[in-house]
Amino acid sequence: MERKANVFNYKTLDDLKEECARLDLKLDFSDDLEILGREAFIREGCVRLPNLLACNPMEGCDGETDGSPGRLTFRRYERQAQGGTGLIWFEAVAVVPEGRSNPRHLWINKGNAGKFEELVTHIKQTACEKFGAANEPAVIIQLTHAGRYSKPGGRPEPMIAAHNPYLDKAQKLDPDLTPVTDEYLDDLREKYAEAALLAKKAGFDGVDIKSCHRYLVSELLSAFEREGKYGGQFENRTRFLTDTISSVRDTLGGHMLITTRMNAYDGIPWPYGWGMDREDHSRCDLSEPLKLIGILSDMGVRMINITMGNPYYNPHINRPYDKGAYIPPEHPLTGVARMVRGTARIQKAYPEMTAVASGYSWMRHFAPYLAAGTIEKGGASVIGFGRESFAYPDFAADILYKGGMQKNKCCISCGRCTEIMRGGGTAGCAVRDTAIYQSAWNEIYGMKGRD
Ligand SMILES: Cc1cc2nc3c(=O)[nH]c(=O)nc-3n(C[C@H](O)[C@H](O)[C@H](O)COP(=O)(O)O)c2cc1C
């Protein structure tokens, strides 16, 4: 019999809770949505969040060829600024041109930093005009190198930390491709520091040294088979991240929030992934991620954003869905619960950290109750929404000022935003933001669609 995806068809929150019970998933729900309107303060960098809701980073592939934000980039962030979250975690921005994942990938450099400053100013002004100065959102930039997913000119030009039989096969990678050298990584650390300084001058409140989703820094965390000072034992595999954070801090002079969006679990068999049980890669083993986060905490890092999976290899782990390229091998709620519980373990181990959660969009209009329950139980400090920030950028304003999310504005986890991106277009929501993105999707996949 043909296997079917578990589509979201819950009429009430009780129906959803029953499904959790049936799947033996212990998730915390609460009706007290007011808790999401509390403020938070991050000591490092003296950053205040006016509420506990965030837009998680969502790449739009709509920059100019010189890496600066384009017209649609401004539009996306204006919509987020009018949406009322206390934190806007800005999308992946490359620190070097060869580390861009597409020709329209943002890339911050001396020649275009002024455009980023214009955009940050616009975000803050827009939010303050709508919600008042007390509700100015913090804006964190995500600095990245796309590594094995680099495509600066539109064709793959992979730069790997190490070979990986699973990911190499999926990408049909040349087995003779040479991994990036230690010297390249030494220089790259300084490029992160230079980009962070430009970001600080542009007005960003914080800098994320992205270590998730199997891009270059994330891949290094599991470079068990790499030789030299960036591979093999734990200390070497985590060296690039910790040294880069130190370099960035030295360059910025200690007055800026430095954070990382980290994978807690890759979902790839050991020794080719990070955060898995060595015998059974479908199970998390957070001992190494916890150890690394402990080191970061000792270094003074006070904020962490937790995510999982690889959007190219196991997207159901990264962004639980029920419609898309393939039928996910697990119930989307299982994926949601993995991220919620993984984040809770980290938050509880390091209560001094402001842990930002991910992976809530599949829950549609019931997400705020899971968000409130999770915060209430100390399972995270801030709840981030990714796809929802494309589909429903004012979700926070509806939760905070109107008592909840509207069903007909929610992301339906159809995957079209990713499909536009993979097809070389500018990404957004083809279902809820049709004026621009329905035709963007149609142009690539035809009026008939992919089905
Ligand atoms: C189109 C698209 C672009 C994304 N861009 C980024 C990005 O730039 N940086 C990042 O860390 N995650 C990125 N993500 C992942 C999201 O931030 C988020 O982790 C994921 O969608 C799961 O959360 P959700 O269920 O709220 O959507 C992207 C996801 C999608 C679908």
The ligand as an ORCA input file, in Angstrom:
! r2SCAN-3c Opt
* xyz 0 1
  C      13.578     29.004      2.285
  C      14.366     28.795      3.548
  C      15.492     29.563      3.812
  C      16.211     29.359      5.010
  N      17.325     30.135      5.248
  C      18.033     29.941      6.399
  C      19.178     30.734      6.685
  O      19.559     31.653      5.955
  N      19.865     30.436      7.825
  C      19.481     29.440      8.693
  O      20.133     29.220      9.706
  N      18.370     28.719      8.456
  C      17.637     28.948      7.340
  N      16.493     28.229      7.132
  C      15.987     27.321      8.197
  C      14.967     28.054      9.080
  O      15.555     29.101      9.797
  C      14.318     27.096     10.116
  O      15.302     26.536     10.932
  C      13.501     25.979      9.486
  O      12.656     26.483      8.479
  C      12.647     25.245     10.553
  O      11.878     26.150     11.303
  P      10.323     26.426     10.989
  O       9.619     25.153     11.286
  O       9.918     27.537     11.879
  O      10.224     26.787      9.546
  C      15.780     28.389      5.946
  C      14.637     27.627      5.677
  C      13.933     27.812      4.505
  C      12.693     26.986      4.261
*
